[in-house]
Amino acid sequence: MEQVIARQRGTDFSSVAIRLFGYFFIGLFALFCLVPFLLVLGTSFTAEKSITLHGYNLWPKEFSTFAYKIVFENPGVIIGSYGVTLGITLIGTTIGLFIVAMTGYSLQRPDFPYRNRISFFIYFTTLFQGGVVPFYLIMTQWLHLKDNYLAVLLPGLMSPFLIIMMKSFVRSIPHAITESAKMDGAGDFKIFTKLILPMTTPALATIGLFIALGYWNEWYNSMLFLSPDLKYRPLQLFLYNVVTSADFIKNSSVSSNVQPRDMPLESMKMATAVVATGPVILFYPMVQKYFIQGITVGAVKG
């Protein structure tokens, strides 16, 4: 009896030690992830002269909001840019998530005769791509989407990687569920919307987060297809132009509002990073638990 009690105590002690060891390294890793963002946040509120003299610091040695004043110099424009990015993100994520989920579900159906051929064409694009010039010609000459927000929306609707992820998750759902629903008279679309989608919430949250981040951080297609004549352009492109203009002013001998040497270029870079990532940081905790479940899709096979 004493041996059993001693063994039990040893097991409890080992369990607690392993747990504390895990908490320590998880906390340390979280700290390493948090410190860079705090450094960005602190630098964004630091005067440019202080950055030049003392470098980057977690806490501003000389507090200044000059960088944010320049970024928000035209509040109507930046609010409009936020609205454009938010609209593209919401619409693109909703449509793209539905298309990716429907494609992944169709490709894993054993009764779909052309699933292997279609899968080949999807996977082929991960190895070879046409390049920027054909892509630009298709969007501008064939689809006539120059200066159209659809040029930013359409390319992000589907991704081979996300289709593969969705296909792997849906494969874990027994096909007998689909067959039983068919026997009850349900059609394919009703099976997909009423049965499959509710059972794939973790994968939908994960894929939706990837699509949303892709749209939120998108600036390259906006630079290619949206001209400066548009009043409102996506947020990332607007912030990129702000930093580029500030860099030009600082390196130029002529400035309209401030002296070139006083332009807070480094703090502006950090301020634009804070402005761009703020909404994402607030949104991520809502889908964190589903993201953790969905990111391990296909990791364990029974």
N, C-alpha and C positions, 0 to 999 in steps of 0.2 A: 504494500500500500504506500509506503514511504517512497519507494522507487517511482511509482506512478505519479505521486504528487511532485517529486523532484523533476521528473521528466516533463510534467505539465508546466512547471515554473520555468524550466529551461526553454520550452517551446514558446511560452508567453514572452519571455525576455527577448528571444530571438526575433519574434514577430514585431515587438515594439522597436527593437534596434533597427531592423530593416525598414520599418515605417519611418522612423526618425531620419535614417540615412536618405531615404527617398525624398522626404519633405525638404531636407537640407539642399539637395542638389536641384530639386524642382524650384525651390525658392531662389537659389543662386542663378539658375538659368533664367527665371523670370526677371531677376534684377538686371542681368545682362541685356535682356530685351527692353527693359524699361529705361535704362540709363541713356541710350542714344536718343530716345524721344524727348526725355527731359533736357538733354543737351540742346536739341533743336529748339525746344520751347524756351529755354533760358536764353539762348543766343538771339532768338527773335526779338527779345525785349532788351537787348544790350546795344548801347551806342556803338557806332562804327569805330570811333577812335579807341574805345576800350577793347574791342576785338583786335584791332591792329596792335595794341600795346601788350595785352595780356592773353590773347588767344581766346578760344572757346571755353566757357565755364557753365556749370550747371546753374549757378545763381548769378544774375547780372551784377557786375561790379559798378556799372553805371547804367541805371535803368533808363530806357527810352522806348517810346511808342512811335518813333518817327517812321520806322519801316511799315507799320500797319497803316499809318496815315497815308503813305504813298500808295500802298496796295488798295486801300479803300478811298482813294482820291475821287473816283467816280463811282459812288455806291450804286447808282442805278444800273451801270454797266455790269458790275460784278454780281449784283442780284439777278440781272437777266442771264448772265452766264451760268449762275447756279441753277436758275430755272431750266435753261436748255439742257444742262448736264443731268439734272434730276429727271426731267421728262424723258430724255433718251434712255437713261438708266432704267427707269420704271417700265417703260414700254418695251425696250429691248430685252430686259430680264424676263418679263412676263411671256412675251412671244417666244423668245429663245428657249426658255425653260420648257415650254409646252412642246416645241419642235424637237428638242433634244430628247425629252422623255418619250415622246411618241416614236422617234426613230430608234432609240435604244430598245424599247419594248418590241417593236416590229422585227428588229434584227435578231432577237433571241427566240422568237417564236419558231418551233420546229416545223410547223405547218406552213411557213412562209417560203415559197419555192425559190425566190431569188435573193435570199438573205446573204448568201456567200458572195455573190457577184457584187451586190451593192456594198457589202462590207469591204470588199477589195478596193473599190473606187474611193471609199472613205479613208481607208488606211493608207492608200497610195499617196494621198495629199500630205501625209506626215513625212514622207521621204523626199518627194519632189514637188516643187512649186513653180508656177509660171514666171514669177518675178514681179517687180514693181511696175515696169512699163506695160505689160499686157493687162495687169490689174487696173492701172490708171486709164488705159484706153477703153476697157470694158465699161468702167464706171462713168466716163465722160462722153465717149463717142457712141457707144451702143445704148447705154441706159440713160444718158443725158441727165446725170445727177450732180453736175457741177453746181456748187452753191446750194445744195439741197441737203437737209439733215439726214435724209435717207442714205446718203453716202457714208455716213458715220454709223447709222443704225444697222443696215443690212449685213455688213461683213462680220459683225460680232454675234449674229444669231446662232451660228452653229460652230462647233469645234470638234474635231475628231477625238481628241483626248476626253472631252466630256461625254461624247457618245459612247466611247468605250467604257467609261466609268458607269454610266447609266445602264448599259447592257450587262455589265458584270453584276450590278445590284439586282436588276430585274430577274437575272438568271437564278438567283437564290429563292425566288418565289415559285412554288410548285406549279407546274403546268396543269395539274389536275384542277386547280381553281378555275382556270380559263375554260377547260373542257366542261366542268360542271355548270358553269354559267351559260355556256352555249347550249347545253342540254335543257336549261330552263328557258331558253328563247332569247337570251341577251345577245345583242350584236357586238361586233368587235369594238366599236367606238364606246359603247356603253360599258363594256368590260374594262376598257382602258381608263375611263373617267371615274367609274364607280368603284372599281375593285383595285386596279393597279396603282393609280395615283395615291389613294389614301395609305397604301401599304409601303410606299416609297418616300415617306416624308424625310427621313435622314438624307437620302440621296438628293432629293429635290432641294433641300436647304443648302447642301454642300455645293451642288452645281449652280444653284441660283446665286450663291455668294461669289463663285468664280466669275459668272457672267456679269454680275453687278460691278465687281471690282474692275473687270476688263473695260466696261463702258465708262466707269467713273474716272479711270486713269487714262482714258484714250485721248491722244492728242495728235498722233501721226496722221491718221486719215483726215482729221479736221484740218491739219495744215495743208494736206494735199488737195482737198476738194472744196474747202470753204475759204473764200477770198476775204480779205480785210474789209470789203465793202459791206459785209453783213454786220448789222449792229450788234448782235449777240452771237458769240461763238462759245463753244464748250469751255468749261472752267479751266481745265488743264492748259489749253492753248492760250487762254487769256492770261493766266499767271506766267506762262512761259514768255509771252510777249512783254509782260511787265518787267520781268527780270532781264530780258534781252535789251529792252529800251534803257533800263537803268545802267546796264553795263556799257552801252553805247554812250550815254550821257557822261558817265564817270570817266571814260577814256577820251572824251571829246573836250575840246578847248572852249566850246560854247554850250551854255546851259540856260534855259529860260527861267526856271524858278529857283534852283539852288545851285550852289557852287559844285563843280564836279567832284572835288575832293571830299565834300560832305555827303555825297550820295551813299546811303547805307546799303551797299550792295550785298555784303555777306549776311547781314541781319534780314534783308529782304528775301534772300533765298530761303532762310529758315522760316520767315513769316508765311511765305507762299506754301511751304510744306505743311505748316500747321493749318492754314486755311483749307488746303486740299484734303488732308487726312482727318480733320475733325469729325465730319459726319460719319465717316467709315468707322471710326473708333466708337462712336455712340451706337451704331447699328450692329456691330459685330456681337456684343453680348446677347442679343436677342436670338441669334442662330447658333450660338457656340455649342450647345449640347447636341444639336442635330449635326453640326459640322464635324464634331469629334466622331460621331457614329458613322457618318457618311464617308469620311476620309479613309476609313479602314475597309472600304468595300473591296472584297476579293482578297483580303489579307489572310483570311482563314477559310479553308475549304474542308467541309466535313464529308 
